[in-house]
Each structure stands twice: as C-alpha cells, then as structure tokens.
C-alpha cells in the first residue's frame, strides 16, 4: 500500500526528471548520454525495491526535507550525472515549489491520484522504452490500487501530511511569477484571481503535466522584473550548471540498472491475468481513470497565441547569465 512518503517522493522525482530533461536539452548533452541519464534515474525512482524501502523505513509519518533531499540526490546521481551542491539546492527548491503549487490547485484529495498518474505519464513520454514503460505501468497500478483501498479519512490524512511538508517553503519561482501565478512573498495567487489567466485555466485541467514543456504555448508575460523588482530567473539561472559532470563511465551507471532486470523479468512472467480476475477488473478501472485524465488519448494542445514566445526562448531564459 502506498504510504504518504511514496506519494511525496514519486511526485517530486517526476518533477526532477522534467527538469533534468530540460537541462540535458539546453546543454546539448550527447543523445546517448542523455538517454542513459534519463533511463537510470527513472529506473532508480520507480524500482520496486525503492518503493519497498520508503514504505518500510518511514512508515506512515512524513519524512523530513533533509531525508527527502538525501534520497532524491542519491537517485539523481545514480547515473552519469554529477550535481554540485548549489545546483542540488536550487533543484530541490524548484521541485518542491512546483509540487506545492500543484497541491494548491487541488479541489479534493482524489486530485492527488490524478496528479500522480499525470506525472508518471509525463516521464513516460520523455523517453518511451519498453522496460521503462513496464516500470511506469507497475507504479500506476501500485498507486491506483492503494488509493482504491483508502478510506476518505486516510486520503485526507495523506494530503494534510503533504501540506505540512510543503508549508514552510515559499521560494519565488520565476516561471510562476512570469505567468502571474505567484506573488513577491512566495505565496500563490488565489484561484479566483488566477482563473482569468489562460495558462491557469489550462493547467488546472491538466495538473501534473510537464510545465516546462507546456509553458511555451502561451504568450510572454509583462516585464515583472521592472514592475516588482524581482529577478525572474533567480532560481533557474543556477540550474544552468545542473549537469555538473557527465562522464560516460559504465561503472557509474550500474547502480541504477543492475538491480532491476530481475524485477522486470519476474513482472513479465506474472503479467498474464485471467480477464475475470480482480486484478484484471482493477486494470480496466485504472484504464478508465487514465482516459478520464486524458492520459491515453492524443493530448489537445493548449491554445497558441500570436506572440513571439517559443521553446527556444524558454531555454534562453534558463541559461540567462544576468
């Protein structure tokens, strides 16, 4: 059964993969090396052994920020990638604040399941591979089956614990400020005020999607730096050194790959279920929920405006040296 720390770490880990992908692209890292990094980090994050570890080690109590930082750092550095300490801190700030905003957008505890499924779907689109998709399917089933077993009291308890973990963090995120969705003090613009914003209306219907991929569909915002004196790229500038070292050393990637082959092979052997078994019925219900979350159909692109705003501009913003 997925306990609170599973919901925390997997959602943060998926946000981490979103960011890592953007930095690999922006820094023109070799495709082979990029694929190896994304593959190894995904394998480590979604390993059944990792799920088991966080469930048995931390129980039902939410872990501390430092504990989460250590685990996510180990996962991020399990492959060819090396991070400096400053980049790790900024990476964690960005992951936590975007997830906090996603929780802020929720209308009910059940939205947490939708966010988690969209996160898993999002990292599946980054680099679709058969073995990786099997791990994602396992994770989907794990979270869905756990949520189906929870009472309303347990669901509310999980969301309360996540909010308690996220509450102390009020870091200003340039992407949210740029979209007029975060204030100078780090708090989020209330839903009623933000409801007039095109990006807000789109994202609330697709909460958990890759915000860095989606944001380039929308027009540039007014110059918040001049208006409010905020350096919009303050936390993302530091991510330009996110990939501190990429060394194609085969030994450095064995941690993330050697331990998962047996789990994947075992899952393949056990994946055949009779259509009338409870497991198959549960899978059908999961498939219906994924369709409801628009995960199994071709996504409708958000509106594109006639403004000079594209993906290249976003990457330039991330690499700004101001």
Secondary structure, DSSP 8 states (H G I E B T S, - for coil): ---HHHHHHHHHHHHHHHHHHHHHHHTT--HHHHHHHHHHHHHHHT-HHHHHHHHHHHTTS---HHHHHHHHHHHHTSSSEE--HHHHHHHHHHHHHHHHHHHHT-SSTTHHHHHHHHHHHHHHHHS--HHHHHHHHHHHHHHHHHHHH--HHHHHHHHHHHHHHHHT-----HHHHHTT-B-TTS-B--HHHHTTSHHHHHHHTSTTS-HHHHGGGS-----HHHHH---TTTTTGGGGGSS-EE---GGGGHHHHTTTHHHHHHHHHH----TTSHHHHHHHHHHHHHHHTT-SS--------SSS--HHHHHHHHT---
